[in-house]
Structure formats: C-alpha cells, structure tokens
Amino acid sequence: WLCAANSQNSSGDGIAGLVLQALTTSKQRARGGEKVFFTSFRCETCSKEEAKYRCPRCMKYSCSLLCVKKHKLALSCNGVRDKTAFVSVNEFTDLNLLSDYRFLEDVGRTVDAAARHCLVHNPATKRLLYCLRNKARGCNIELKTLPVGFTKRRENSTTFNSNKFYWHLKLIFPHCDAEYTLKGVPDDKTLADILKPYIDPVKSDPVVCQRLKIYTASPQSDVRILMKIENRSQNSVRYNELDASRSLLDNLKGKVIIEYPTLFVVLKTLKNDMVVLGQGEHVFISCYVILGYFSYISSS
C-alpha cells in the first residue's frame, strides 16, 4: 500500500502522501534518538504526558505503568477486553466478526470442559444442589443453578442450615460503579440492616463511605433496592422494587433467582435506565386505551 501511495503521490500530495511523509519523519526522528508518539492523545490519568497505552476494556489512555495501575484502581477496571460489549452495525468490522467467532469457540470449549468436570458427576454435589432447590421451593422461591464452569456457579457460597438460608449476596451501586459481595447473609435479616455498613453515614466503613459518598449523603428515603427479573428478553429488562424494612426471605418469595440474589441500590433523585415492573408501562396502556376510545367514537 505504501509503495502504491509512493508511486501515485510522489510529490507528497493527498492523504496517502501525508501518511507516508509522517511515517518517514517518525523513522528519522527515531534514528536521532527522539521519542516518537503515534498518538496525539494525552494521558487521561495524569494529563501531562503523551499517551502510549490504551486500556482494552475502558479505552482510557495512559502514559506509563503507574498511570495504568492508578486508572484500574480508580475505575475498578480489570484491563480485560469485554468480548460481549455492544458494537453497532456501522462500526462492525471483520475484526469484530473474528472476535465473536473466537468467543463462541471459547464458550463451546468451556461448556465441554464443564460437562467433563468431576463435580458434575459427584453424587454429593448433586444432593446438595437438589437440597437447596427443594428448600427454596418450600419458601416459594424458584432457585435455578448453572452448570459447573460458570462464574456464578463457582462463586456461589449459599448454604442451608437450621431451617435458614445463608445467602451469597451481591450488592451493586451503579451511581458509583461499585459492587460488593457478601457471604453467609441470614435470610431473616432485613435489607436495611444489610445496607447499613455501606450507606449509613455513621455505621459504614470510612473507606466504603468515601467511595459511596453519593449514597451516604442522600436521605435514606431516597434509596431504592431493585432486583432484576429473570427469564425476560434482553430488550424487555425489568426490575422488582424490594422493601428495605422486610427480611431478605420475604423479599425473595415469589421470585426467580439464578444461583444467588443480586441487588441494585439506586437513588430516586438520580437518573437511571432501570425500569421497575408496574412503573413506566402505564403510559403505553393509557395510549392503547385512548386509541381504542377514538376508534370506538369514529366507528359509531
């Protein structure tokens, strides 16, 4: 391509000529011992040096290993590219297609390895999962477990002892991009008590309080606890709003849980795209009622 550009744009005119000229200048500067940067972006952590690296996950620019570590700590970024991130049709390239193909191959290998895992055929494991599902069914909770090899199956530490569930629980605070994992949470504990170590300005840990200062500075009445409704299509995601004054068990009754509960803590005063079941849908119902009324009037 560069040879063709050189032959067609020997005078240096046109885009190809400018690219060729820039590369030639960069080579000459590199031979002279100068630092050559192939990007005009500055480091988004220190805002002083030219960027040399770009995080595959959050696409932030960094200039050094120190800034890379700082950005990972500040944004809770693991630096691993999200293979399932949404890509619009206009931006979809052959590289995205190849990435999706390899991702499906990895999924196939993971499922096959999980099916061969010794724990799948372990009678004790099967009895434990059957007992958990059976006890949950007795509490009017539909508990579903994933095959061995899935992350949630590996993480789940839920147990049942002395007629009580001790749940593995995940708390997500979307306004601060923070999440916390709790183990052995008794089912008779209220959601308000579960959240106190995180959003209570007096009882919360100072480090946690600083990270969740948006929540700790807000009135407790503005806090909403949501849980995603399972078995819905991706374009129709809805959430159930839970009652903070009631126990975890009471809030989970009549719901479907995959491995363990995941609770989203949001604030009423801040905007979010989570649609609560029964809210935000009455608008569409009203439109249908109005249209039906006008159709009746016109026909009569």
HELIX and SHEET records of a PDB file:
HELIX    1   1 LEU A    2  GLN A    8  1                                   7    
HELIX    2   2 GLY A   14  ARG A   31  1                                  18    
HELIX    3   3 LEU A   65  LEU A   75  1                                  11    
HELIX    4   4 VAL A   89  GLU A   91  5                                   3    
HELIX    5   5 ASP A   94  ARG A  116  1                                  23    
HELIX    6   6 CYS A  118  HIS A  121  5                                   4    
HELIX    7   7 PRO A  123  GLY A  138  1                                  16    
HELIX    8   8 THR A  151  GLU A  155  1                                   5    
HELIX    9   9 PRO A  174  CYS A  176  5                                   3    
HELIX   10  10 LEU A  191  ILE A  199  1                                   9    
HELIX   11  11 PRO A  206  ARG A  211  1                                   6    
HELIX   12  12 LYS A  213  THR A  216  1                                   4    
HELIX   13  13 GLN A  220  ASP A  222  5                                   3    
HELIX   14  14 GLN A  234  SER A  236  5                                   3    
HELIX   15  15 LEU A  248  LEU A  252  1                                   5    
HELIX   16  16 HIS A  282  SER A  299  1                                  18    
SHEET    1   A 2 TYR A  53  ARG A  54  0                                        
SHEET    2   A 2 TYR A  61  SER A  62 -1                                        
SHEET    1   B 2 GLU A 142  LYS A 144  0                                        
SHEET    2   B 2 VAL A 256  ILE A 258  1                                        
SHEET    1   C 3 THR A 159  ASN A 161  0                                        
SHEET    2   C 3 LYS A 164  PHE A 173 -1                                        
SHEET    3   C 3 ALA A 178  PRO A 186 -1                                        
SHEET    1   D 5 THR A 159  ASN A 161  0                                        
SHEET    2   D 5 LYS A 164  PHE A 173 -1                                        
SHEET    3   D 5 THR A 262  LEU A 267  1                                        
SHEET    4   D 5 VAL A 223  LYS A 228 -1                                        
SHEET    5   D 5 TYR A 239  LEU A 242 -1                                        
END                                                                             
